[in-house]
Amino acid sequence: MPPNKVTAVDVARMIGVSQSTVSRSFSNDTTVAPDTRQRVLDAARKLGYTPNAIARSLVMQQTNIVGILVSHISSPFQPYVMEKLIQGLQRIGRQALVFTPGPDQEFDDVLPAVLQYQVDALIVTAATLSSERLCEFEQKGTPVILFNRYTPGEATTAICCDNVEGGRLVGNLLLDAGHKRLAYIAGNQNSSTNRDRMKGFTDRLWERGGVKPLVEQAQYTYDEGYAAARRLLERDDPPDAIFCAGDIIAMGAIDQARDMGINVPQELSIIGFDDIPMASWTSYSLTTVREPVDQMIELTMRLLVERLETPELEPVIKLLPGTLIPRRSARLPD
């Protein structure tokens, strides 16, 4: 038979304080004197007491859990961001619960499960949700923040890299380096990140001389980048520069070019977007646009806290500038 479980009442009796003082001590409540809190923690350690977060959430009507909705993780950028998001939530005293659709599910299919767990807020990192589903969260007073994407026309708070300007930076670099035949390997068609990167790139080329790039469709995977690059490079008029919607696509394109005996960057420049850790590896040395991930996460946490404290705040869309990182995969202007 298991031993009797130690409770907050036992801790309180041991040092002569109220049960609420014990609870507030574990919640980092500033109304508890530091020496009292230390006595509570010492007593809990001696008795082997651990607070029940689930029970506390029922009393407080708040779970301290934030849902994160992600798509199928196919790009190294997604786990890289996920780790930083979870760390950011922990810094503000929250825990993360990650949701992702199954192989035959849409993003909207996952949301009923998110609602059942009664998360305090939802961060969406890789999905376009229907307005009806977003309204369900808003009606329940659950803030929704779109991370690194936004939904045009929807009243939802979003934090995103300025992907249009990032695409324009790439267009300028390639034109200034003397490239004439340019191409774009697109990512997921329904993502705002892909649309904006392509728009910034193609608009800038048009503004600077009416250049129309070749376009190949792909997904955010190495294999898709490898295959798309082959289709471009086997053309009768192959490009002399390729801008890829994501770094992992660009890495596939670099390896395809090498396998075809094409010298990068002397014969072909390749540029990515994101600046994942692999981009700086010597084997790729990828020129790319670095997303300001740390600043984006810091802003996400600040807006999250603001909306939890004041749910009636108007939604905002914040765009943060990216930075062009020149490396050896692209020919640079003289």
N, C-alpha and C positions, 0 to 999 in steps of 0.2 A: 504494500500500500504506500503511495507516495507521501512524503512528509507534507505537513501543512505549509501552504504558500505564505511567504512573508508579504505583508501588506503595508500601505502607507500609514495605517493606524499603528502598527507595531513600531515603525520608525518614530512616529510622533510621540508615542508613550515613552520610548527609550530616552529621549532628550527633553521631554516636557514642553512640546510645542503642539500647535493644532495640525490636523490633517491637511488643511488648506495651505499651511505654511510649507509642508513637505511638497505638495503638488506645485506650488508657486516656485519653490527652489529649483525643481527640475525643469521648469519652463523659463528659467533665466529672468524671472520677474524682478525688475529693478526695485520694487517696493520691499523686497526681502533684504535685510541687512547682510553684508558680505560675511560677517562672522557667523550669523545664524545659518546662512546657506551652507557654509563649510561644515558646520556641525551636522546638518542634515545629511550631506554627502558622506561624511565620515561614518555616521550611524548606519546609513544604507549599505555602505561597503561592508561593515562588520556583520550586519544581519543578512547580507546577500539579497538585498531588495533591488528590483528593477521595475521602474514604472511601466504601466501598461498604456502604450500610446493609443491603442484602439479605444480603450475605455475612456481615456481622457478626451478623445475626439468626440465621443458621444455627449459628454458633459459640455464641452466647449462649442459644440456645433461647428467644428472646423477640424479637418483631418490633417492639416499641414502637409498634404500630399498634392503635388502638381502633376497632372497627366502630360505626357509628351507623346504626340502622335507622329510616327515616322513611317515612311514607305519601306519597301523592300530594300535592304541595305546592299547596294551594288557598288557604291563608290566609297573609297577610303575617306572622303570628305565627311560622310555622314557619321561614322563612329567617332571621328576626330571632334566634330561639333557636339555629338552626344555627350562625350566625356566632359567637355567644358560646360555644357548646360547643367549636367548633374552636379558638378562642383559648384557652379554658381548658385543653384538652388540650396545646396547644403550651407553655403555661406550666409544665406538669409533665413536659415532655420527650417528649410523645407526638404522633403524627400520627393523623389521622382518615381512615377509609375509609368512604364513605357508600354504603348499600345502600337501594334502594327497589323495590317490586314493579312489574312491568309491568302494562299495562292489564287483562290477563286473569289475573293472578296474585293469590294470597293471600299474606299475610305469611309463613306457614309455608313457602311455595314458595321463598322467597329464602334461607332459613337454610342449606341445603346449600352454597351459594356462600360464605356467611359462614364456615362451618367450613373450607372449602377454603383460604381465605386465612390461616387460623390466627391470627386476631386475638387479642391478649392479653386483651381484654374487649369487651363489647358494651353499648352504650347504646341503649335503645329509646325513641324519642320519640313514636311515634304508632301503636301497634299493640297488639292483644291476642293474645298468642302462646299456643299450646296448651301444656299442662303437659308433654307428651311432648317437645316441642322444647326447652323450657327445661331439661329434665333432660339432654338431650344436651350442652348447654354445661356444666352443673354437673359431669357425669361426667368431662368433659375438663379440669376445673379452670379453666374460663373464666368469670370473674365476669360476671353480667348485672345491669344497673341500669336500672330503668324510670324515665324522666324525665317528670314532670308527668302521671303516670298510675300506677295500680297495679292489680293483679289480685287481687280478693278471694279469700282462701283459698289463694293460692299463696305458697310460701316464697321470695320474690324481693325483693331490696332495691329500694326505690322512694323517690324524692324528688318531692314534689308540693306544689303550692299547696293550702291548705285551702279547697277549692272549696265545701264545705258551708257553712262560716262566711261565705265570700264571698257566697253566695246569700242568707244570712240578713241580711247588711249591706244588700243591695239591697232586700229586703223591708221592713226597718225604715225605710229612707229614703223609699220610696214611700208607705208607710202614714202616716208622720209628715208628709209633704207633703200629705196629704188625698186621695190617689187612692183610688178605689172600684172601678174596673173594670180589673183588671190582666191581663196576658198574658205568656206566656213563649214565645220562639221557640227551639226546641231545636236543638242541633247533632247530630253523629253519634250515633245511638242506642246503639251498642255501646261508646262511650268512657266511661271512669270520670269524666272531667272534666265531660261533659254531665250524666251521671246525678247527680253530686254537687251541681252548681250548681242543677239543678232541685229536688233534694231540699231543699237548704237554703232555697231561695226559697219553695217550696210549704209546707214545714213551718212556716216563720215566719209566713206568712199565715194558716195554720190556727190556730196558737197565739194569734194576736192578733185572733181574731174569726171564724174559720171561713171566711175568704175563699178561694174556689177559683178559681185563674186559668184563663183560656183558654190552650190550648197548641196551637202550630203546629209541625210538624216541618220541619226544613231541614238543610242541610249547612253547613259552615263556608266559605261563599262569599258574595260581594256579591250575586250574582244570586238566590241562594236566599233571602237576607234580604229583598231587594226584593219577591220574589213572595210570601213568607210574610206580610209586613206588609200587602200588598194584600188577601190573604184575610181578615186580621183586621179591617182598616179598612172593608171592604165589608159587614161584618155589620150586622144590625139593631141589635145592641148592641155597638158597637165599643169597644175598651178606651181608657182615658185614660192608660195607661202600659204600656210594653212593656219587659221585661227580655230581652236577647238573650244566648245562650250564648257569643258571641264578638264582638269589636269589628267584624270585617268584616261580620258579619250585621247589626249595629246600624247601620253606615253605609248598607247597602242599605235598611234600614227608614227611616232619616231621609230619604233621597232619595225613597223612595216616598211618604212623608207629604207632603213638599214638592210633589211632582208632583200630589198629590190636593188641594192647597190647604189642607192642615192645618198649623197653626202649631205649631212645636216651639220651646220647651216649653210655650207658653201653653195649647194645647189637648191636647197629647200629649207625655208625657215618654218618652224612650228612653235606656236604659242598656245598656252593653256589659260585656265582661269581657276582660282581658288587659293593656290599656293599651299597644297597639302605638304606634310613633311617629306614625302617621297620626291617632291619636285626638285629639291636641292641635292638629291643624290648625284654623285659624280657621273653615273652611267646615263643620266637624263639631263641634268643641269638645265632644267626647263625654264625658259622665259615665260612669265605668267603674270596675272593680275592677282595680287594678294587681297583677299577679303579681310576687313578689319574685325575678325571674329571676336577677339577679346572685348573690344569696345561695343560690339553688337550685343554680346551677352551681358555686359555690365548695364547697358541701357535696357535690355529686356528685363533684368531683375528689378531695376528701379521702377519701370512702368508697371510691372507685375505687382509690386508692393503698393504702389499708388492706387491701382485699380481694386485691389483687395480691401484697402482702407476706404476708398471712395468710389463705389461701383458706378455712380452716375457720371463719372468723367467722360468727356467726349473722346471717341477713338481718334488715334493719330497714326500717320504713316511717316516713319523716319528713314531717310536714306543716308547711309554713311559712305564716304568715298573710298574706293579701293586704291591700291598703289601698284604701279607697274614695276615688276621686279625683273631686270634684264639679266639673263644668264646666257649659256652658250648654245641654246637650241635655235636662236634666231639671229640673223644678221642685223647689226645695229647701224643706225645712221652714222656717217663719217663726222 
